[in-house]
Amino acid sequence: KQWYQRRVAITAGGLSLPRVMHIKAEHGQKGTGVEVILEGSDKPHPHCIHGPALLFERFSQKDDPVRFFACSAYRSRKECSLYVFEDKPWSEDKVSSRRSVYNNERTSTKWYIKPSSRSKHVQAIRTSNQYFCKSCSSFIMDPDEPDMHSDHTTIKTSYKSVTNPTTLLYALTANQGNAQFIFSTETSQFLLKIFTEGGYSHVVCIGTPRIHEMLSTQSKKISSLLLDLDDRFAQFYPPTSFQHYNLMANYFFESSGHEYLEKFLKKGKKVAIIFDPPFGATARVIDHSLDQLTQDIIKACPDTLAKPTTFWIYPHFLSKHVKEASPTLQMCHFPIEYENHPVFKAGDSYSKSPVRLFTDHPLDAIELRGDLFRLCRKCGYWVPRDVSHCGKCGGCPTVNRASRHCDTCGRCVAEAYEHCSECVGCRPIPHHCKPPSVCHRCGDTGHKRRFCPKESAKEPQKEADGGVMVEGGAKGESKNDTGTGKYFTIYSEDKKKELRMERKRQRKDEKRSKKASLTKKKKVPTATLR
């Protein structure tokens, strides 16, 4: 039941298939897992229309791990079909040629405007009431063009609608794509209040167009820059206010993107970065890109600018991954709600939305008044009313319900949970016991695959037919580590394919023989029937 509830919440939050597979592996279920390899590959990363690809590794307890390049922004091969094996990479010439092809494809859209002419275009649409086609996501600038949009949804714009483009554009809500969900009015006002009272002068909004709209129209003391994967916003803002950007790869699509970022931050005294990534994006990848962006910001203004404050929008049931990636971030208990989300809608009860704000902004400066919150005197910040302070943990738990401390697990859990020795953790009562998660390399519990202590350098000892003989009981262990005297073979990729084909043929032959034996048993003589 717990796994089913978590899977429903993950699906509603837009978590991708590789992420679900990784969670299954963490729960000890048999199957494959997928990890992102951030460092250790010197091969050129292929490009798609969404920017440079990421290197993934699919692993299991039975088969050897397979590394491949896939799209960094879209988490479905139906949305982006980029899939390249690491052992068959693209050459640098092919990468550059494909990059130019995708760049031409990106610049051929109806809403694309050159950065040099964007300022004049924005001034024209703000001073004159133009017609906007919501079906095409573009302005109707040509007088003869309305005939082409007779079957489309068109609307006459005003200054208010043009400065608030989220009211004109249809949101791209595909869970494994952009996952574009707009903040509710209450959530936007709450975040705007934090920026105003915190004394921030510049805010970098990554994937948060509603916050950028409110800062641009309602706040004169705070400057804002929108970085988003949706390039349709380019027709509403000049290049000083919007840049086409991919957070997962820290990639600016325009060559002048870094220059505009430096110009924006030249007069910045106190800078904040707020981003609302898709819940399917891995926390390690987000933190890696954020570190690179932070370094670029500090290099842009080394004298006048300190480290920017982080505001990370993410579900509280993934807080463990946020803590592993950024230990300095703390969770604010205010529920983040969306206008167009099917589950986390605005106006619902507190328990409906599990999305929270993780930040290194001081929590005692964030005031949460109302019937749902209270001020914890020991922690010094506002928490849900049902949550009680834990002296053993030294703080209030992240769960939004009554809890108790488990000495065996060393953390606070819900009151309805009890510690299970077979599951090696606290589980609800009743529940189906599942084996604890194991390492896919050594089979031991207590650590993940990428932190396996038994992984060491490979030491070839003998040559074998189509492979290398290595001494030891595990792949890659040296002679000094094991000393078992047993040998196994590490085959090449071509040899592995041949062996796999042979195994498939053997399995087919076994199935045919079983079917033949079953048909012989089913045949009964007619004499016995009479």
NORWO-V569272 format. One record per backbone hydrogen bond with DSSP energy under -0.5 kcal/mol. CO is the residue of the C=O (numbers start at 1). NH is the residue of the N-H. E is the energy in kcal/mol with one decimal. If there is no record, write none. Layout:
# NORWO-V569272
CO & NH & E
CO & NH & E
This chain:
# NORWO-V569272
1 & 5 & -2.6
2 & 6 & -2.4
3 & 7 & -2.2
4 & 8 & -2.3
5 & 9 & -2.2
6 & 10 & -2.3
7 & 11 & -2.6
8 & 12 & -2.4
9 & 13 & -1.7
10 & 14 & -0.6
10 & 15 & -2.5
11 & 14 & -0.8
13 & 279 & -0.8
14 & 280 & -0.6
16 & 20 & -2.0
17 & 21 & -2.6
18 & 22 & -1.9
18 & 34 & -0.5
19 & 23 & -2.0
20 & 24 & -2.3
21 & 25 & -1.9
22 & 26 & -1.9
23 & 27 & -1.8
24 & 29 & -2.3
25 & 28 & -1.2
33 & 59 & -2.5
35 & 57 & -2.5
36 & 38 & -0.8
37 & 55 & -0.6
46 & 53 & -2.5
48 & 51 & -1.6
51 & 48 & -2.1
54 & 56 & -0.6
54 & 70 & -2.1
55 & 37 & -3.2
56 & 68 & -2.2
57 & 35 & -2.0
57 & 59 & -0.5
58 & 66 & -2.5
59 & 33 & -2.5
63 & 60 & -0.7
66 & 58 & -2.9
67 & 86 & -1.9
68 & 56 & -3.5
69 & 84 & -2.0
70 & 54 & -2.4
75 & 17 & -0.5
76 & 79 & -0.6
76 & 80 & -2.1
82 & 71 & -0.6
84 & 69 & -4.0
85 & 88 & -0.9
86 & 89 & -0.6
91 & 95 & -2.4
92 & 96 & -2.3
93 & 97 & -2.3
94 & 98 & -2.8
95 & 99 & -2.0
96 & 100 & -1.8
97 & 101 & -2.0
98 & 102 & -2.6
99 & 103 & -2.1
100 & 104 & -2.1
101 & 105 & -2.0
102 & 106 & -2.2
103 & 107 & -2.1
104 & 108 & -0.6
105 & 108 & -0.5
106 & 109 & -1.0
109 & 112 & -0.8
114 & 117 & -1.1
114 & 118 & -0.7
115 & 118 & -0.6
115 & 119 & -0.5
117 & 121 & -1.7
118 & 122 & -2.7
119 & 123 & -2.0
120 & 124 & -1.9
121 & 125 & -2.2
122 & 126 & -1.5
123 & 127 & -1.4
124 & 128 & -1.8
128 & 130 & -1.1
130 & 157 & -3.1
131 & 140 & -3.0
132 & 134 & -0.7
132 & 155 & -2.0
133 & 137 & -1.3
133 & 138 & -1.3
138 & 133 & -2.6
139 & 141 & -1.0
140 & 131 & -0.6
142 & 145 & -1.1
144 & 147 & -0.6
145 & 148 & -1.9
145 & 149 & -0.6
146 & 149 & -1.0
147 & 150 & -0.9
149 & 152 & -1.0
152 & 154 & -0.8
153 & 134 & -2.8
153 & 135 & -0.7
155 & 132 & -3.1
155 & 157 & -0.5
158 & 162 & -2.3
159 & 163 & -1.8
161 & 164 & -0.5
164 & 167 & -1.9
165 & 168 & -1.3
165 & 169 & -2.4
171 & 173 & -1.2
172 & 180 & -2.9
174 & 177 & -1.7
174 & 179 & -1.5
176 & 75 & -2.3
179 & 181 & -1.1
182 & 339 & -2.9
184 & 188 & -2.4
185 & 189 & -2.4
186 & 190 & -1.9
187 & 191 & -2.2
188 & 192 & -2.4
189 & 193 & -2.1
190 & 194 & -1.5
191 & 195 & -2.0
192 & 196 & -2.1
193 & 197 & -2.8
194 & 198 & -1.9
195 & 200 & -1.7
196 & 199 & -0.9
201 & 223 & -2.7
202 & 272 & -2.0
203 & 205 & -0.7
203 & 225 & -1.9
204 & 206 & -0.7
204 & 274 & -2.2
205 & 207 & -0.7
205 & 227 & -3.2
206 & 276 & -1.5
208 & 212 & -1.6
209 & 213 & -2.2
210 & 214 & -2.1
211 & 215 & -2.3
212 & 216 & -2.0
213 & 217 & -1.9
214 & 218 & -2.6
214 & 219 & -0.6
215 & 219 & -0.8
218 & 220 & -0.5
223 & 203 & -2.4
225 & 205 & -2.7
225 & 227 & -0.5
226 & 228 & -0.5
226 & 243 & -2.2
227 & 207 & -2.0
228 & 245 & -2.2
229 & 231 & -0.9
230 & 233 & -1.1
231 & 234 & -1.3
232 & 235 & -1.1
233 & 236 & -1.6
233 & 237 & -1.1
238 & 241 & -2.1
238 & 242 & -1.4
241 & 226 & -2.8
243 & 228 & -1.6
244 & 253 & -1.9
244 & 254 & -0.5
245 & 247 & -0.6
246 & 250 & -0.8
246 & 251 & -2.0
251 & 246 & -2.4
251 & 253 & -0.5
254 & 257 & -1.7
256 & 260 & -2.0
257 & 261 & -1.8
258 & 262 & -2.2
259 & 263 & -2.3
260 & 264 & -2.1
261 & 265 & -1.6
262 & 266 & -0.6
263 & 266 & -0.7
265 & 268 & -1.1
270 & 201 & -2.1
270 & 202 & -1.7
271 & 309 & -2.3
272 & 204 & -3.0
273 & 311 & -2.5
274 & 206 & -3.0
275 & 313 & -2.2
278 & 281 & -1.8
282 & 286 & -2.0
283 & 287 & -2.6
284 & 288 & -2.1
285 & 289 & -2.3
286 & 290 & -2.4
287 & 291 & -2.2
288 & 292 & -1.7
289 & 293 & -2.4
290 & 294 & -2.6
291 & 295 & -2.2
292 & 296 & -1.9
293 & 297 & -2.1
294 & 298 & -2.4
295 & 299 & -2.3
296 & 300 & -1.7
297 & 301 & -1.4
299 & 302 & -0.6
301 & 305 & -1.3
309 & 273 & -3.1
310 & 360 & -1.0
311 & 275 & -2.1
311 & 313 & -0.6
312 & 314 & -0.6
312 & 358 & -3.2
314 & 356 & -2.9
315 & 318 & -1.2
316 & 319 & -1.5
318 & 321 & -0.5
318 & 322 & -1.4
319 & 323 & -2.4
320 & 324 & -1.9
321 & 325 & -1.8
322 & 326 & -3.4
326 & 329 & -1.5
330 & 359 & -2.7
332 & 357 & -1.1
335 & 337 & -0.5
337 & 184 & -2.0
338 & 346 & -1.0
343 & 345 & -1.7
344 & 338 & -2.4
345 & 348 & -0.9
349 & 352 & -1.3
349 & 353 & -0.6
350 & 353 & -0.5
352 & 354 & -0.6
354 & 316 & -2.9
355 & 336 & -2.4
356 & 314 & -2.1
356 & 358 & -0.5
357 & 332 & -3.5
357 & 359 & -0.5
358 & 312 & -3.4
359 & 330 & -2.8
362 & 365 & -1.2
363 & 366 & -1.5
365 & 367 & -0.7
366 & 382 & -0.6
367 & 369 & -0.5
370 & 373 & -0.6
372 & 385 & -2.4
374 & 376 & -0.6
374 & 383 & -2.8
375 & 377 & -0.6
376 & 380 & -2.7
381 & 376 & -2.0
383 & 374 & -2.5
384 & 387 & -1.1
388 & 397 & -0.6
389 & 391 & -0.5
390 & 394 & -1.3
390 & 395 & -1.4
395 & 390 & -1.9
402 & 415 & -1.3
404 & 413 & -3.0
405 & 407 & -0.6
406 & 410 & -2.2
406 & 411 & -1.0
411 & 406 & -2.7
413 & 404 & -2.8
414 & 417 & -1.7
416 & 429 & -0.9
418 & 427 & -2.5
420 & 424 & -1.1
420 & 425 & -1.6
425 & 420 & -2.8
427 & 418 & -2.4
431 & 433 & -0.6
437 & 446 & -0.5
439 & 443 & -1.5
444 & 439 & -2.7
448 & 451 & -0.9
449 & 452 & -1.4
452 & 455 & -0.9
462 & 469 & -3.4
464 & 466 & -1.0
464 & 467 & -0.9
466 & 492 & -1.7
467 & 464 & -2.3
468 & 490 & -2.7
469 & 461 & -2.2
469 & 462 & -2.0
470 & 488 & -1.7
474 & 477 & -1.7
478 & 482 & -1.3
486 & 472 & -2.6
488 & 470 & -2.4
489 & 491 & -0.7
490 & 468 & -2.1
492 & 496 & -2.1
493 & 497 & -1.9
494 & 498 & -1.9
495 & 499 & -2.3
496 & 500 & -2.4
497 & 501 & -2.3
498 & 502 & -2.1
499 & 503 & -2.3
500 & 504 & -2.2
501 & 505 & -2.1
502 & 506 & -2.4
503 & 507 & -2.3
504 & 508 & -2.3
505 & 509 & -2.4
506 & 510 & -2.3
507 & 511 & -2.4
508 & 512 & -2.3
509 & 513 & -2.3
510 & 514 & -2.1
511 & 515 & -2.4
512 & 516 & -2.3
513 & 517 & -2.1
514 & 518 & -2.1
515 & 519 & -2.2
516 & 520 & -1.7
517 & 521 & -1.6
518 & 522 & -1.8
519 & 523 & -1.2
525 & 529 & -1.2
526 & 530 & -2.0
